[in-house]
Amino acid sequence: MVTARIPRAEAGQGSRTPRRRFQPSRLIARKLVAERTIACELGRPPDFAFAAGQYVDVTLPDPALRDPAGPTRSFSIASPPP
């Protein structure tokens, strides 16, 4: 399971500061497309809404290998909005 950090701003209750939501997702498929490059298909949570041009931050909760840059990467959403 991965945790997708959704960049959709939501106003916090009684606050003007947007907050980010975290939603779990499952890896459905992955495909090696070039050396050290993998295309991943993630399941869409039922209440996941987004607009064209948005991205998600994907965090691996327990990565097999440690990376000095950390376990989170940003990815463009390559699906049309629902």
C-alpha positions as CSV (number, residue, x, y, z in Angstrom):
1,M,0.0,0.0,0.0
2,V,1.2,3.5,-0.7
3,T,-0.1,6.8,0.7
4,A,-1.0,9.4,-1.9
5,R,-0.8,13.0,-0.7
6,I,-3.5,14.8,-2.6
7,P,-2.7,18.5,-3.4
8,R,-6.3,19.5,-3.4
9,A,-6.6,22.3,-0.9
10,E,-9.3,22.1,1.7
11,A,-10.0,24.9,4.1
12,G,-9.5,23.8,7.7
13,Q,-12.5,24.4,10.0
14,G,-12.3,28.0,11.2
15,S,-9.0,28.5,9.2
16,R,-8.1,30.2,6.0
17,T,-5.0,27.9,5.7
18,P,-5.5,25.1,3.2
19,R,-4.6,21.6,4.5
20,R,-3.6,18.6,2.6
21,R,-5.4,15.2,2.8
22,F,-3.8,11.8,2.8
23,Q,-5.5,8.9,1.2
24,P,-4.4,5.3,1.0
25,S,-4.1,3.7,-2.5
26,R,-3.0,0.3,-3.8
27,L,-0.5,-0.4,-6.6
28,I,-2.5,-2.1,-9.3
29,A,0.2,-2.6,-12.0
30,R,3.7,-1.6,-12.7
31,K,5.7,-1.8,-16.0
32,L,9.4,-1.2,-16.7
33,V,9.4,1.4,-19.5
34,A,13.2,2.2,-19.5
35,E,16.2,1.5,-17.4
36,R,15.4,2.7,-13.9
37,T,12.0,4.0,-15.0
38,I,8.7,2.3,-14.0
39,A,5.2,3.3,-14.9
40,C,2.8,2.6,-12.0
41,E,-1.0,2.4,-12.0
42,L,-2.5,3.2,-8.6
43,G,-6.1,2.6,-7.5
44,R,-8.3,5.7,-7.2
45,P,-9.9,6.1,-3.8
46,P,-13.7,6.5,-4.1
47,D,-13.7,10.2,-2.9
48,F,-10.6,11.1,-4.9
49,A,-11.3,14.3,-6.9
50,F,-8.8,16.3,-8.9
51,A,-8.6,18.9,-11.7
52,A,-6.6,18.7,-14.9
53,G,-2.9,19.6,-14.2
54,Q,-2.8,18.5,-10.6
55,Y,-0.3,16.1,-9.2
56,V,0.1,13.7,-6.2
57,D,2.9,13.1,-3.8
58,V,3.3,9.4,-3.3
59,T,4.9,8.1,-0.1
60,L,6.0,4.5,0.4
61,P,5.4,3.7,4.1
62,D,8.1,1.0,4.4
63,P,10.4,1.2,1.3
64,A,12.7,-1.8,0.8
65,L,15.6,0.5,0.1
66,R,16.4,3.7,1.8
67,D,16.9,6.8,-0.4
68,P,18.6,10.0,0.9
69,A,15.9,12.0,-0.8
70,G,13.2,10.3,1.4
71,P,10.3,8.0,0.6
72,T,8.1,10.6,-1.2
73,R,8.0,11.5,-4.9
74,S,5.7,13.8,-6.8
75,F,3.8,12.6,-9.9
76,S,1.6,14.1,-12.5
77,I,-1.9,12.6,-12.8
78,A,-2.2,11.1,-16.2
79,S,-6.0,10.4,-16.1
80,P,-8.9,12.6,-17.1
81,P,-10.8,14.1,-14.1
82,P,-13.8,12.0,-13.1
